[in-house]
Structure formats: C-alpha cells, structure tokens
Amino acid sequence: MPKLRVHNFGITVDGYASGVDQTRERPFGDIEPRLLHEWMFATRFGREMMGDDGGSEGVDNLFALAGDVNVGATIMGRNMFGQILGEWEDGWTGWWGPNPPYHHPVFVLTKDPHPSIPMEGGTTFHFVPDGIEAALERAFEAAGGQDVRVGGGASTVQQYLRARLVDELHIVIAPILAGGGERLFDHLDGGPVGYEVVEQVSTGAVTHVRIVQTG
C-alpha cells in the first residue's frame, strides 16, 4: 500500500527547522542553510542534484538517496514554494530554477488558487486550496501506486502528523543551535502520539532518525 513519507528533513539540535525573520532572500531565517543542509551537499546524491561530480558515498548518501526511492509525487506548503504572502506574484516558479529536482507532480498547499505551472524535467506545480486531505488524495492519484513525500516546511509536516497521516518520518539533526524560529514538533496536541523511533544513526556530520507510525 502506498505510504506518505517525510525524508531528509533537517532540524537543529534544539528542534528548529527554520529560524526567525524568514524572507525571500533568507528562506530559513537567521539559520544559515549551509549549516543545516551541508551534510547532503557533501554526498554524491547532493552533488549530482546540483549538477556536480564527486561526493561521499557513505551512510549520509544512502539516507539521502532513500528520499527519492519509489516516490511519485510531493506535497509542500506555500512557504516552501516561495515566501509569498497575499496575492501571488507574477512569474515566480519556486526556488529551484527551470528544472526543479522533483521530476514528478508537486502539490502546493495554499488558500489562494493558482494555475498549475509545468516545468522542465517532469515537474509540474499544482496548487491546492482545499486542505491537506484533498492534496493527499490528488498526490496519491498522481503518484500512480508509488509513495507520496511531504517536502515541508515544518507547519505542513505538523498538519499531516496531527492527522496521523504520515507513515514514515526521517529527520536529520545538524549539530547547531538556533534558539528560535519554527520547531518541527510543536503544535502536535501533546506530541507525535502513535509514532516510535525505529532507527538512529550518527555520522561525522549529522544524526539520522527514522520514525514510523505504530498504529
């Protein structure tokens, strides 16, 4: 049965996925993105995603690769698509350039309708104003029997966790402190009830934690 999964979701030691004062120029706020995600861009997977050669092939690379295996669609929040409040801006197509790294349908949660945006490489951004369950239904249909990934941000993952819809969650804890911002495990009505940690692996760069639903 297809699953809803979260992969390669970076947080700080104190649990923050982004810092304070997020803007278009600083999508992670006052957290330096390089410090939160440099583990991935040191891997072969991350280097290839950026169009470069080389990179490590160890444990970090294996976890990074797993995030793409058997995934046929992605869901993300509006802020992950772009720091745009209110009306949509003409011409904005996301952070990733003309050929985003998804290569499958992406469903963006939003209160404001927007026409779909086809991109190079097989990615098409679809905008869903009808809530998380409508987005999930459309994503599973588009995935054609494969799994669906929740890309982020933290508030989007929280919504699916509260609804007990996430089957598997892989978080990556970077060895930095933020002190403020948006924490992944806030606003969960007492915590991620019905989930348990099934794997924890530390490398020289980060700690990988895999959590699954036990229900």
C-alpha positions, 0 to 999 in steps of 0.5 A: 500500500502506498505510504506518505513519507517525510525524508531528509528533513533537517532540524537543529539540535534544539528542534528548529527547522527554520529560524526567525525573520524568514524572507525571500532572500533568507528562506530559513531565517537567521539559520544559515542553510549551509549549516543545516543542509551541508551534510547532503551537499557533501554526498554524491546524491547532493552533488549530482542534484546540483549538477556536480561530480564527486561526493561521499558515498557513505551512510549520509548518501544512502539516507539521502538517496532513500528520499527519492526511492519509489516516490511519485509525487510531493506535497509542500506548503506555500512557504516552501514554494516561495515566501509569498504572502497575499496575492501571488506574484507574477512569474515566480516558479519556486526556488529551484530554477527551470528544472526543479529536482522533483521530476514528478507532480508537486502539490502546493498547499495554499488558500489562494488558487493558482494555475498549475505551472509545468516545468522542465524535467517532469515537474509540474506545480499544482496548487491546492486550496482545499486542505491537506486531505484533498492534496493527499488524495490528488498526490496519491492519484498522481503518484500512480501506486508509488509513495507520496513525500511531504517536502515541508516546511515544518507547519505542513509536516505538523498538519499531516502528523496531527492527522496521523497521516504520515507513515514514515518520518526521517529527520536529520539533526545538524549539530547547531543551535538556533534558539528560535524560529519554527520547531518541527514538533510543536503544535502536535496536541501533546506530541507525535502520539502513535509514532516510535523511533525505529532507527538512529544513526550518527555520522561525522556530520549529522544524526539520522532518525527514522520514525514510523507510525505504530498504529 
